[in-house]
């Protein structure tokens, strides 16, 4: 499937109403959400690596899930 040339971001109004009770934005919540997304995509293996580059810590998370059908969905909070 070819990727779209333009992707527009959007936020579901329902997500805005629920955001504060669902997601605080701290690192624990971010990791939990990424692992949940992998699980929902059918992943059976998740690889997590922490590296240092130019004095910065980088977290790499890779899984064998099916991926995202619509790349624009990454930018559509709450969908």
N, C-alpha and C positions, 0 to 999 in steps of 0.2 A: 504494500500500500504506500503510495507516495505521500510524503509529508506536505502539509499545507504551506504555502508561501507566507501567509500572514496568520498569526494567532492573536486573538483578542482576549484579554483577561476579564473575568467577571466574578462577582461575589453573590452567592445566593442570599437573599434577604433572611431566609430562615437560618443560615449559617451565622449571620451577624447576631441574631437574637440568642443563639446557643453558644457562641464562641467562648465567652468567658467561663462557662461551666465545663466546656469540653476540652479546652486547650489553653494552657497558661503560657506556652511558648518557651518553657525552659527545656534544657537538653534532654531531660528524662522523657518529657512529653513528645519531643521530636523523634527520639529513638523509638518510643512506643508506636507512634503513628507510622513510621517507616516499616517496622516489623509487621504491623497490622496490614499495611498495604501489600507487603510481600506475601503474607498468608492468604489474603483475599485473591491474589493473583495465582494462587496454587503453588507457591514456592515450597520446595522440599529441602532446600539448602540456602542458608544466608551466610555470607562471608563478611566479616567486619574487620577492618584494618585501620590502625591509627599510625600515622607517619608524621614526621617533622619535615618541614620545608621552609627555608628562609626564616627560621625562628617562629613559624606558625604550626600549630597542630592541625592536621587534616584527617578527617574521618571518611573512610571509603566503605560504602555498604553496597554489596552486590548480591543478587539472588537469581534463582533459576525459574522465577515465575513467568507467566505468559506476557507480561509487559502491559502497556497501556494502548488500547485500541485507538484512542483519539488524543494526540499529544496536547491539544488545547485543554484537555481536562486537567492537566497539571496546574493551569492558571485559573481554574474555575473553582474557587473555594466553596465547599458545601455541596458540590454535585457528585 
